Amino acid sequence: MTMMHLPLISRRLLLAGVPGLALAGCSGLLGPSEAPKLYILKPKLAAAEAGAKVPWALSIASPDANAGLDSERIAIERPPASLDYYADAAWSDRLAALLQDALLEAFEASGRIDAVSRDTNGAHADYILTIDVRDFEARYDQPDGAPVAVVRFGVKLLSALKRDIVARIDTAEEVPATQNSVDAAVEALNAALANALTKIVPWALGAPHKA
């Protein structure tokens, strides 16, 4: 299906939600030569933290997200509770894989832990970090306004041996985009993720000591 073959009313509905931006309402919207623009999820990481290195090993599980979010498509939310996607843009990988990479890099950048890896590596771990992705989208409160990046996680630190919960934390970050564009929305999502990581990393590194 192409835009040219959509009925006029369908085309109007497809583009009416966010003026100036095309939304993905049809899997065939882009032709073979019209590949979507790829975006990377690369939050600006905080500088190495002060403090002693932890003596234990951490495994980062693949984040758990529903099918609407765990996709290469960049999600948007419109009131009252509608999930949609940018038609001409995509992440460079599935969201869960990108978030796992970002978490790994954030722990490494902290300078406080040497033994940190993805759970698929099979490396020894004393603790496992799990992430429940509850929100990761650009939210349009007003149809003609700039979106707000919404990032919300439920985070747990588990004992690798007993699989019991050592500690848990919820994070919720919102960063307004500077304008109504995909570039600005992705920039805001990266900023919101960076804010979440600055809370998750020091919390996780200190949680076993407090338990």
Beta strands, then each sheet from edge to edge (+ up, - down):
strand 1: 37-39
strand 2: 58-60
strand 3: 64-65
strand 4: 73-78
strand 5: 82-91
strand 6: 116-118
strand 7: 127-139
strand 8: 148-159
strand 9: 165-176
sheet 1: 1+ 5+ 4- 7- 2- 6-
sheet 2: 1+ 5+ 4- 7- 3-
sheet 3: 1+ 5+ 4- 7- 8+ 9-
end
